[in-house]
Amino acid sequence: MLQMSRRQFLKVTASTLTGSSLALLGFSPEPALAEVRQYKLARTTETRNSVLTAQSAAAA
């Protein structure tokens, strides 16, 4: 277990309370500006191959 003096405990709780109070008042950090990129293959369309290969010609 973490050994903490009474003074350290009061400092930690005071800073935690201050941080959460500021966040509730709207002073929270800006949201990340990263954007999720779309998967490139999601926008593609499937086309049929009309060329007969030796294997497909034998099956037909």
N, CA, C and O atoms as CSV, one atom per row, in Angstrom:
chain,resi,resn,atom,element,x,y,z
A,1,MET,N,N,0.843,-1.184,0.000
A,1,MET,CA,C,0.000,0.000,0.000
A,1,MET,C,C,0.883,1.239,0.000
A,1,MET,O,O,1.992,1.232,0.533
A,2,LEU,N,N,0.379,2.281,-0.596
A,2,LEU,CA,C,1.124,3.530,-0.713
A,2,LEU,C,C,1.129,4.270,0.622
A,2,LEU,O,O,0.075,4.536,1.199
A,3,GLN,N,N,2.316,4.597,1.100
A,3,GLN,CA,C,2.435,5.365,2.338
A,3,GLN,C,C,2.325,6.851,2.002
A,3,GLN,O,O,3.100,7.376,1.203
A,4,MET,N,N,1.349,7.522,2.625
A,4,MET,CA,C,1.130,8.929,2.337
A,4,MET,C,C,0.902,9.664,3.657
A,4,MET,O,O,0.146,9.211,4.517
A,5,SER,N,N,1.567,10.797,3.794
A,5,SER,CA,C,1.364,11.581,5.009
A,5,SER,C,C,0.052,12.360,4.911
A,5,SER,O,O,-0.540,12.464,3.837
A,6,ARG,N,N,-0.380,12.887,6.009
A,6,ARG,CA,C,-1.618,13.663,6.029
A,6,ARG,C,C,-1.492,14.882,5.125
A,6,ARG,O,O,-2.448,15.256,4.445
A,7,ARG,N,N,-0.340,15.489,5.117
A,7,ARG,CA,C,-0.108,16.683,4.279
A,7,ARG,C,C,-0.189,16.327,2.795
A,7,ARG,O,O,-0.798,17.058,2.014
A,8,GLN,N,N,0.425,15.205,2.404
A,8,GLN,CA,C,0.357,14.773,1.008
A,8,GLN,C,C,-1.078,14.426,0.621
A,8,GLN,O,O,-1.515,14.742,-0.485
A,9,PHE,N,N,-1.808,13.782,1.520
A,9,PHE,CA,C,-3.198,13.435,1.250
A,9,PHE,C,C,-4.038,14.684,1.008
A,9,PHE,O,O,-4.854,14.721,0.087
A,10,LEU,N,N,-3.838,15.699,1.831
A,10,LEU,CA,C,-4.593,16.934,1.659
A,10,LEU,C,C,-4.235,17.630,0.349
A,10,LEU,O,O,-5.108,18.211,-0.296
A,11,LYS,N,N,-2.969,17.580,-0.051
A,11,LYS,CA,C,-2.565,18.191,-1.317
A,11,LYS,C,C,-3.214,17.475,-2.502
A,11,LYS,O,O,-3.689,18.117,-3.438
A,12,VAL,N,N,-3.229,16.150,-2.453
A,12,VAL,CA,C,-3.810,15.366,-3.546
A,12,VAL,C,C,-5.304,15.612,-3.638
A,12,VAL,O,O,-5.831,15.833,-4.728
A,13,THR,N,N,-5.986,15.576,-2.514
A,13,THR,CA,C,-7.437,15.774,-2.546
A,13,THR,C,C,-7.791,17.197,-2.961
A,13,THR,O,O,-8.779,17.399,-3.666
A,14,ALA,N,N,-7.016,18.179,-2.543
A,14,ALA,CA,C,-7.287,19.567,-2.928
A,14,ALA,C,C,-7.081,19.766,-4.429
A,14,ALA,O,O,-7.879,20.437,-5.083
A,15,SER,N,N,-6.026,19.192,-4.965
A,15,SER,CA,C,-5.783,19.360,-6.397
A,15,SER,C,C,-6.822,18.602,-7.222
A,15,SER,O,O,-7.218,19.065,-8.292
A,16,THR,N,N,-7.262,17.454,-6.741
A,16,THR,CA,C,-8.304,16.701,-7.442
A,16,THR,C,C,-9.620,17.462,-7.423
A,16,THR,O,O,-10.310,17.540,-8.439
A,17,LEU,N,N,-9.968,18.016,-6.284
A,17,LEU,CA,C,-11.197,18.790,-6.164
A,17,LEU,C,C,-11.140,20.035,-7.042
A,17,LEU,O,O,-12.135,20.388,-7.676
A,18,THR,N,N,-10.002,20.696,-7.088
A,18,THR,CA,C,-9.849,21.881,-7.926
A,18,THR,C,C,-9.988,21.523,-9.401
A,18,THR,O,O,-10.663,22.226,-10.153
A,19,GLY,N,N,-9.355,20.441,-9.808
A,19,GLY,CA,C,-9.425,20.028,-11.206
A,19,GLY,C,C,-10.824,19.648,-11.631
A,19,GLY,O,O,-11.266,20.023,-12.717
A,20,SER,N,N,-11.529,18.908,-10.792
A,20,SER,CA,C,-12.891,18.514,-11.160
A,20,SER,C,C,-13.837,19.706,-11.132
A,20,SER,O,O,-14.768,19.766,-11.935
A,21,SER,N,N,-13.619,20.658,-10.225
A,21,SER,CA,C,-14.457,21.855,-10.182
A,21,SER,C,C,-14.259,22.704,-11.432
A,21,SER,O,O,-15.222,23.227,-11.991
A,22,LEU,N,N,-13.013,22.839,-11.868
A,22,LEU,CA,C,-12.752,23.606,-13.085
A,22,LEU,C,C,-13.350,22.923,-14.305
A,22,LEU,O,O,-13.842,23.597,-15.210
A,23,ALA,N,N,-13.315,21.616,-14.341
A,23,ALA,CA,C,-13.904,20.881,-15.458
A,23,ALA,C,C,-15.415,21.075,-15.490
A,23,ALA,O,O,-15.995,21.212,-16.567
A,24,LEU,N,N,-16.059,21.090,-14.331
A,24,LEU,CA,C,-17.506,21.307,-14.278
A,24,LEU,C,C,-17.876,22.732,-14.687
A,24,LEU,O,O,-18.963,22.958,-15.218
A,25,LEU,N,N,-16.999,23.677,-14.448
A,25,LEU,CA,C,-17.267,25.061,-14.827
A,25,LEU,C,C,-16.993,25.326,-16.306
A,25,LEU,O,O,-17.268,26.420,-16.797
A,26,GLY,N,N,-16.468,24.361,-17.000
A,26,GLY,CA,C,-16.250,24.528,-18.430
A,26,GLY,C,C,-14.816,24.802,-18.823
A,26,GLY,O,O,-14.549,25.104,-19.986
A,27,PHE,N,N,-13.905,24.709,-17.909
A,27,PHE,CA,C,-12.500,24.961,-18.217
A,27,PHE,C,C,-11.760,23.667,-18.530
A,27,PHE,O,O,-10.607,23.491,-18.138
A,28,SER,N,N,-12.424,22.773,-19.232
A,28,SER,CA,C,-11.781,21.505,-19.573
A,28,SER,C,C,-10.943,21.679,-20.827
A,28,SER,O,O,-11.173,22.618,-21.590
A,29,PRO,N,N,-9.980,20.800,-21.061
A,29,PRO,CA,C,-9.144,20.900,-22.255
A,29,PRO,C,C,-9.969,20.717,-23.525
A,29,PRO,O,O,-11.019,20.075,-23.508
A,30,GLU,N,N,-9.492,21.277,-24.600
A,30,GLU,CA,C,-10.169,21.161,-25.890
A,30,GLU,C,C,-10.207,19.701,-26.329
A,30,GLU,O,O,-9.277,18.950,-26.037
A,31,PRO,N,N,-11.256,19.291,-27.017
A,31,PRO,CA,C,-11.293,17.920,-27.531
A,31,PRO,C,C,-10.231,17.730,-28.610
A,31,PRO,O,O,-9.799,18.686,-29.255
A,32,ALA,N,N,-9.834,16.522,-28.785
A,32,ALA,CA,C,-8.807,16.224,-29.783
A,32,ALA,C,C,-9.344,16.539,-31.172
A,32,ALA,O,O,-10.517,16.305,-31.463
A,33,LEU,N,N,-8.483,17.068,-32.017
A,33,LEU,CA,C,-8.902,17.434,-33.355
A,33,LEU,C,C,-8.691,16.301,-34.355
A,33,LEU,O,O,-8.835,16.496,-35.562
A,34,ALA,N,N,-8.358,15.148,-33.860
A,34,ALA,CA,C,-8.141,14.016,-34.755
A,34,ALA,C,C,-9.477,13.558,-35.329
A,34,ALA,O,O,-10.513,13.625,-34.668
A,35,GLU,N,N,-9.429,13.105,-36.536
A,35,GLU,CA,C,-10.646,12.652,-37.203
A,35,GLU,C,C,-10.446,11.222,-37.674
A,35,GLU,O,O,-9.365,10.848,-38.128
A,36,VAL,N,N,-11.475,10.448,-37.562
A,36,VAL,CA,C,-11.400,9.057,-38.002
A,36,VAL,C,C,-11.487,9.046,-39.515
A,36,VAL,O,O,-12.428,9.582,-40.101
A,37,ARG,N,N,-10.507,8.437,-40.132
A,37,ARG,CA,C,-10.502,8.354,-41.594
A,37,ARG,C,C,-11.301,7.151,-42.033
A,37,ARG,O,O,-11.280,6.099,-41.393
A,38,GLN,N,N,-12.006,7.322,-43.137
A,38,GLN,CA,C,-12.803,6.216,-43.640
A,38,GLN,C,C,-11.911,5.211,-44.346
A,38,GLN,O,O,-10.875,5.552,-44.916
A,39,TYR,N,N,-12.339,3.989,-44.289
A,39,TYR,CA,C,-11.634,2.915,-44.962
A,39,TYR,C,C,-11.834,3.089,-46.460
A,39,TYR,O,O,-12.969,3.174,-46.928
A,40,LYS,N,N,-10.742,3.143,-47.215
A,40,LYS,CA,C,-10.823,3.469,-48.637
A,40,LYS,C,C,-11.633,2.458,-49.434
A,40,LYS,O,O,-12.305,2.832,-50.394
A,41,LEU,N,N,-11.584,1.209,-49.063
A,41,LEU,CA,C,-12.298,0.190,-49.826
A,41,LEU,C,C,-13.807,0.217,-49.572
A,41,LEU,O,O,-14.561,-0.458,-50.273
A,42,ALA,N,N,-14.246,0.974,-48.596
A,42,ALA,CA,C,-15.678,1.035,-48.303
A,42,ALA,C,C,-16.440,1.772,-49.403
A,42,ALA,O,O,-17.640,1.551,-49.569
A,43,ARG,N,N,-15.770,2.638,-50.153
A,43,ARG,CA,C,-16.440,3.414,-51.198
A,43,ARG,C,C,-16.302,2.794,-52.576
A,43,ARG,O,O,-16.733,3.406,-53.553
A,44,THR,N,N,-15.735,1.632,-52.699
A,44,THR,CA,C,-15.506,1.032,-54.007
A,44,THR,C,C,-16.699,0.195,-54.433
A,44,THR,O,O,-17.535,-0.184,-53.613
A,45,THR,N,N,-16.763,-0.084,-55.714
A,45,THR,CA,C,-17.815,-0.954,-56.236
A,45,THR,C,C,-17.163,-2.160,-56.892
A,45,THR,O,O,-16.037,-2.093,-57.383
A,46,GLU,N,N,-17.886,-3.246,-56.886
A,46,GLU,CA,C,-17.365,-4.477,-57.474
A,46,GLU,C,C,-17.771,-4.541,-58.935
A,46,GLU,O,O,-18.929,-4.300,-59.276
A,47,THR,N,N,-16.825,-4.865,-59.790
A,47,THR,CA,C,-17.123,-5.024,-61.217
A,47,THR,C,C,-16.877,-6.465,-61.602
A,47,THR,O,O,-16.004,-7.133,-61.048
A,48,ARG,N,N,-17.652,-6.931,-62.552
A,48,ARG,CA,C,-17.513,-8.316,-62.995
A,48,ARG,C,C,-16.417,-8.410,-64.040
A,48,ARG,O,O,-16.214,-7.491,-64.834
A,49,ASN,N,N,-15.732,-9.502,-64.030
A,49,ASN,CA,C,-14.687,-9.750,-65.008
A,49,ASN,C,C,-15.307,-10.563,-66.145
A,49,ASN,O,O,-15.792,-11.673,-65.927
A,50,SER,N,N,-15.291,-10.005,-67.358
A,50,SER,CA,C,-15.929,-10.695,-68.484
A,50,SER,C,C,-14.919,-11.505,-69.316
A,50,SER,O,O,-15.281,-12.103,-70.329
A,51,VAL,N,N,-13.677,-11.518,-68.887
A,51,VAL,CA,C,-12.655,-12.253,-69.616
A,51,VAL,C,C,-12.683,-13.702,-69.157
A,51,VAL,O,O,-12.632,-13.980,-67.959
A,52,LEU,N,N,-12.763,-14.621,-70.106
A,52,LEU,CA,C,-12.770,-16.035,-69.772
A,52,LEU,C,C,-11.334,-16.525,-69.616
A,52,LEU,O,O,-10.482,-16.267,-70.465
A,53,THR,N,N,-11.087,-17.219,-68.546
A,53,THR,CA,C,-9.783,-17.845,-68.358
A,53,THR,C,C,-9.923,-19.320,-68.714
A,53,THR,O,O,-11.032,-19.806,-68.935
A,54,ALA,N,N,-8.845,-20.000,-68.768
A,54,ALA,CA,C,-8.870,-21.408,-69.126
A,54,ALA,C,C,-9.679,-22.197,-68.102
A,54,ALA,O,O,-10.413,-23.115,-68.467
A,55,GLN,N,N,-9.551,-21.850,-66.834
A,55,GLN,CA,C,-10.271,-22.572,-65.800
A,55,GLN,C,C,-11.774,-22.297,-65.870
A,55,GLN,O,O,-12.578,-23.220,-65.736
A,56,SER,N,N,-12.159,-21.028,-66.080
A,56,SER,CA,C,-13.569,-20.708,-66.136
A,56,SER,C,C,-14.198,-21.220,-67.427
A,56,SER,O,O,-15.378,-21.573,-67.437
A,57,ALA,N,N,-13.430,-21.268,-68.517
A,57,ALA,CA,C,-13.962,-21.801,-69.772
A,57,ALA,C,C,-14.200,-23.300,-69.648
A,57,ALA,O,O,-15.153,-23.816,-70.232
A,58,ALA,N,N,-13.366,-24.008,-68.907
A,58,ALA,CA,C,-13.547,-25.442,-68.738
A,58,ALA,C,C,-14.768,-25.722,-67.849
A,58,ALA,O,O,-15.442,-26.738,-68.014
A,59,ALA,N,N,-15.041,-24.819,-66.916
A,59,ALA,CA,C,-16.188,-25.010,-66.036
A,59,ALA,C,C,-17.482,-24.696,-66.736
A,59,ALA,O,O,-18.532,-25.212,-66.354
A,60,ALA,N,N,-17.433,-23.860,-67.753
A,60,ALA,CA,C,-18.667,-23.463,-68.463
A,60,ALA,C,C,-19.099,-24.447,-69.460
A,60,ALA,O,O,-20.113,-24.245,-70.128
